[in-house]
Amino acid sequence: MEKNTLDQIQYEEAVKKVKKLKGFYNHALVYVVINIMVIIANVQNYDPGESFFQFKTFMTAFLRGIGLFAHAMGTFVPYLILGKDWEARKIKELMEKEQNVNKWE
C-alpha cells in the first residue's frame, strides 16, 4: 500500500472529524444563546411573585438539550467506545483486503 494513499485517507478522516466537532460546537453555542433568550422571554412574562423555577421556564432548554445530547453522542461516543485509532486501523484493513482481491484479478 502506498504511503501517500494512506496519508491522504488519514487526512480526509481527520477533516471529517474536525467538521463533526465544529458542527457540535456550533450546535452547543446556538443552544446556549437561544435558551438564554427563551428563558429571559419567559421570565419577563411571569406574573408578579411567580416562581422562576417552573418546568415551563426550562422546557425548551430541556427538549433542545435532548437533541444536543444526541449530537454529542454521535460526535464523541464512537471514539470513546472504539478507540481513536479504530478508523485508521479499519481503513488500512479494508485497503489491504481490496489490494489482495485486485492481485488475483
Backbone as JSON, one array per atom type, in Angstrom:
{
  "sequence": "MEKNTLDQIQYEEAVKKVKKLKGFYNHALVYVVINIMVIIANVQNYDPGESFFQFKTFMTAFLRGIGLFAHAMGTFVPYLILGKDWEARKIKELMEKEQNVNKWE",
  "N": [[0.85, -1.18, 0.0], [0.55, 2.18, -0.83], [2.23, 4.85, 0.78], [1.46, 7.51, 0.46], [-1.22, 7.27, -0.28], [-2.4, 6.19, 2.03], [-1.77, 8.25, 3.8], [-3.27, 10.32, 2.65], [-5.86, 9.35, 2.99], [-5.99, 9.23, 5.78], [-5.75, 11.95, 6.3], [-8.13, 12.89, 5.13], [-9.99, 11.63, 6.8], [-9.36, 12.9, 9.21], [-10.16, 15.49, 8.56], [-12.92, 15.07, 8.33], [-13.52, 14.43, 11.01], [-12.9, 16.86, 12.27], [-14.81, 18.52, 11.09], [-17.12, 17.36, 12.13], [-16.75, 17.9, 14.87], [-16.72, 20.72, 14.8], [-19.32, 21.21, 13.92], [-20.74, 20.21, 16.13], [-19.85, 21.97, 18.17], [-20.82, 24.42, 17.17], [-23.57, 23.86, 17.31], [-23.84, 23.59, 20.1], [-23.21, 26.21, 20.93], [-25.29, 27.7, 19.72], [-27.42, 26.51, 21.05], [-26.99, 27.4, 23.73], [-27.19, 30.25, 23.43], [-29.8, 30.62, 22.3], [-31.4, 29.42, 24.27], [-30.89, 31.03, 26.5], [-32.08, 33.4, 25.62], [-34.76, 32.53, 25.37], [-35.39, 31.8, 28.01], [-35.13, 34.3, 29.29], [-37.21, 35.67, 27.97], [-39.39, 34.14, 28.86], [-39.31, 34.65, 31.63], [-39.84, 37.38, 31.7], [-42.52, 37.4, 31.13], [-43.78, 36.5, 33.36], [-46.11, 36.54, 36.09], [-46.29, 38.92, 38.8], [-44.45, 37.81, 41.61], [-44.48, 35.17, 40.83], [-42.9, 32.02, 40.66], [-39.54, 31.44, 39.58], [-38.48, 28.94, 39.13], [-39.86, 26.81, 37.37], [-41.32, 24.28, 35.31], [-42.04, 25.2, 32.77], [-40.31, 27.29, 32.36], [-37.88, 26.14, 31.77], [-38.43, 24.28, 29.82], [-37.98, 24.41, 26.98], [-35.17, 24.47, 26.93], [-34.67, 21.96, 28.05], [-35.86, 20.17, 26.18], [-34.52, 20.85, 23.79], [-32.05, 20.23, 24.71], [-32.04, 17.48, 24.7], [-31.73, 16.95, 21.98], [-29.19, 18.13, 21.62], [-27.7, 16.46, 23.26], [-27.96, 14.04, 21.86], [-26.58, 14.73, 19.54], [-24.03, 15.11, 20.64], [-23.5, 12.48, 21.44], [-23.31, 11.21, 18.96], [-21.07, 12.49, 18.01], [-18.93, 12.14, 19.86], [-19.0, 9.56, 21.16], [-18.41, 7.3, 19.4], [-15.59, 7.38, 19.29], [-14.87, 7.05, 21.92], [-15.78, 4.49, 22.53], [-14.78, 2.76, 20.49], [-12.17, 3.52, 20.26], [-9.57, 5.88, 19.45], [-7.93, 5.32, 17.27], [-9.27, 3.49, 15.77], [-10.64, 3.95, 13.33], [-8.53, 4.46, 11.52], [-7.19, 2.01, 11.62], [-9.18, 0.3, 10.64], [-9.59, 1.31, 8.05], [-7.09, 0.81, 6.92], [-7.1, -1.99, 7.06], [-9.28, -2.62, 5.32], [-8.32, -1.54, 2.92], [-6.1, -3.16, 2.48], [-7.37, -5.64, 2.13], [-8.75, -5.07, -0.24], [-6.59, -4.67, -1.98], [-5.55, -7.27, -2.0], [-7.63, -8.67, -3.22], [-7.64, -7.48, -5.73], [-5.17, -8.3, -6.65], [-5.45, -10.89, -7.57], [-7.02, -10.74, -9.76]],
  "CA": [[0.0, 0.0, 0.0], [1.34, 3.4, -0.91], [2.17, 5.71, 1.96], [0.69, 8.71, 0.12], [-2.64, 6.93, -0.26], [-2.8, 6.08, 3.43], [-1.71, 9.6, 4.37], [-4.41, 11.07, 2.12], [-7.07, 8.84, 3.64], [-5.95, 9.68, 7.17], [-6.04, 13.37, 6.27], [-9.56, 13.06, 4.87], [-10.69, 11.24, 8.02], [-9.15, 13.97, 10.18], [-11.01, 16.6, 8.14], [-14.29, 14.7, 8.71], [-13.64, 14.56, 12.47], [-12.9, 18.29, 12.6], [-16.12, 19.05, 10.68], [-18.1, 16.89, 13.12], [-16.53, 18.68, 16.09], [-17.15, 22.1, 14.54], [-20.78, 21.17, 13.9], [-21.22, 20.08, 17.5], [-19.59, 23.21, 18.91], [-21.8, 25.41, 16.7], [-24.86, 23.46, 17.89], [-23.81, 23.91, 21.52], [-23.27, 27.67, 21.06], [-26.66, 28.12, 19.38], [-28.24, 26.02, 22.17], [-26.83, 28.31, 24.87], [-27.72, 31.58, 23.11], [-31.26, 30.55, 22.13], [-32.05, 29.13, 25.54], [-30.83, 32.24, 27.35], [-33.12, 34.33, 25.14], [-36.08, 31.97, 25.69], [-35.59, 31.9, 29.46], [-35.38, 35.72, 29.58], [-38.56, 35.99, 27.49], [-40.35, 33.5, 29.78], [-39.29, 35.35, 32.93], [-40.49, 38.68, 31.53], [-43.97, 37.2, 31.04], [-44.31, 35.98, 34.63], [-46.89, 37.43, 36.95], [-45.52, 39.28, 39.99], [-44.39, 36.8, 42.65], [-44.44, 33.83, 40.26], [-41.59, 31.4, 40.84], [-38.66, 31.26, 38.44], [-38.21, 27.51, 38.97], [-41.01, 26.09, 36.86], [-40.97, 23.49, 34.13], [-42.19, 25.99, 31.54], [-39.13, 28.13, 32.21], [-36.75, 25.37, 31.23], [-38.92, 23.24, 28.92], [-37.26, 24.5, 25.7], [-33.79, 24.05, 27.17], [-34.68, 20.52, 28.27], [-36.16, 19.46, 24.93], [-33.39, 21.06, 22.87], [-30.92, 19.53, 25.32], [-32.08, 16.09, 24.22], [-31.11, 16.99, 20.66], [-27.76, 18.4, 21.79], [-27.13, 15.23, 23.81], [-27.86, 13.07, 20.76], [-25.49, 15.2, 18.68], [-22.79, 14.8, 21.36], [-23.28, 11.03, 21.37], [-22.86, 10.91, 17.62], [-19.76, 13.09, 17.78], [-17.87, 11.69, 20.76], [-19.07, 8.17, 21.63], [-17.67, 6.32, 18.59], [-14.17, 7.4, 19.62], [-14.71, 6.53, 23.28], [-16.05, 3.05, 22.55], [-13.94, 2.03, 19.55], [-10.79, 3.99, 20.32], [-9.33, 6.94, 18.47], [-7.24, 4.8, 16.09], [-10.08, 2.45, 15.15], [-10.92, 4.28, 11.94], [-7.31, 4.27, 10.73], [-6.94, 0.57, 11.53], [-10.2, -0.29, 9.77], [-9.3, 1.76, 6.69], [-5.91, 0.05, 6.48], [-7.55, -3.37, 6.86], [-10.11, -2.68, 4.12], [-7.48, -1.3, 1.75], [-5.29, -4.37, 2.28], [-8.26, -6.64, 1.54], [-9.01, -4.66, -1.62], [-5.38, -4.95, -2.75], [-5.44, -8.71, -2.16], [-8.65, -9.07, -4.2], [-7.2, -7.0, -7.04], [-3.98, -9.06, -7.04], [-5.83, -12.14, -8.2], [-7.84, -10.5, -10.96]],
  "C": [[0.89, 1.24, 0.0], [1.14, 4.26, 0.32], [1.33, 6.95, 1.68], [-0.81, 8.45, 0.17], [-3.15, 6.86, 1.17], [-2.79, 7.44, 4.11], [-2.9, 10.43, 3.92], [-5.7, 10.64, 2.81], [-7.12, 9.3, 5.1], [-6.25, 11.18, 7.26], [-7.53, 13.62, 6.06], [-10.39, 12.67, 6.09], [-10.55, 12.31, 9.1], [-10.03, 15.17, 9.85], [-12.46, 16.32, 8.53], [-14.51, 14.87, 10.21], [-13.73, 16.02, 12.88], [-14.25, 18.91, 12.23], [-17.2, 18.61, 11.67], [-17.98, 17.68, 14.42], [-17.03, 20.12, 15.93], [-18.68, 22.18, 14.53], [-21.36, 21.06, 15.3], [-21.02, 21.36, 18.29], [-20.53, 24.33, 18.47], [-23.18, 25.13, 17.29], [-24.92, 23.85, 19.36], [-23.9, 25.42, 21.75], [-24.68, 28.19, 20.79], [-27.61, 27.7, 20.51], [-28.19, 27.0, 23.34], [-27.48, 29.66, 24.58], [-29.24, 31.57, 23.03], [-31.95, 30.33, 23.47], [-31.96, 30.28, 26.53], [-31.92, 33.21, 26.92], [-34.51, 33.83, 25.5], [-36.37, 32.1, 27.18], [-35.86, 33.35, 29.85], [-36.79, 36.11, 29.15], [-39.62, 35.37, 28.41], [-40.43, 34.26, 31.1], [-40.0, 36.7, 32.82], [-42.01, 38.57, 31.47], [-44.57, 36.64, 32.33], [-45.15, 37.03, 35.34], [-46.03, 37.78, 38.16], [-45.6, 38.19, 41.07], [-44.35, 35.37, 42.13], [-43.01, 33.29, 40.33], [-40.84, 31.23, 39.52], [-38.49, 29.78, 38.11], [-39.48, 26.74, 38.64], [-40.57, 25.33, 35.62], [-41.04, 24.33, 32.87], [-41.01, 26.92, 31.31], [-38.03, 27.4, 31.46], [-37.16, 24.3, 30.21], [-38.16, 23.25, 27.58], [-35.82, 24.03, 25.86], [-33.71, 22.53, 27.34], [-34.87, 19.76, 26.96], [-35.03, 19.63, 23.9], [-32.14, 20.37, 23.41], [-30.87, 18.07, 24.91], [-31.43, 16.01, 22.84], [-29.61, 17.23, 20.73], [-27.05, 17.16, 22.34], [-26.96, 14.18, 22.71], [-26.73, 13.45, 19.8], [-24.14, 14.89, 19.34], [-22.48, 13.31, 21.3], [-22.76, 10.63, 20.0], [-21.46, 11.42, 17.33], [-18.67, 12.42, 18.59], [-17.87, 10.2, 21.1], [-18.33, 7.19, 20.73], [-16.19, 6.24, 18.94], [-13.92, 6.84, 21.02], [-14.85, 5.01, 23.31], [-15.03, 2.29, 21.7], [-12.47, 2.41, 19.63], [-10.51, 4.98, 19.21], [-8.63, 6.44, 17.21], [-8.05, 3.75, 15.33], [-10.3, 2.72, 13.67], [-9.7, 4.03, 11.06], [-7.01, 2.78, 10.55], [-7.92, -0.09, 10.56], [-9.95, 0.08, 8.31], [-8.13, 0.96, 6.12], [-6.3, -1.39, 6.17], [-8.34, -3.51, 5.56], [-9.29, -2.45, 2.85], [-6.6, -2.51, 1.45], [-6.13, -5.49, 1.66], [-8.51, -6.34, 0.08], [-7.8, -4.94, -2.5], [-5.23, -6.44, -3.01], [-6.44, -9.22, -3.19], [-8.19, -8.68, -5.6], [-5.98, -7.73, -7.54], [-4.35, -10.26, -7.9], [-6.67, -11.95, -9.44], [-7.0, -10.36, -12.2]]
}
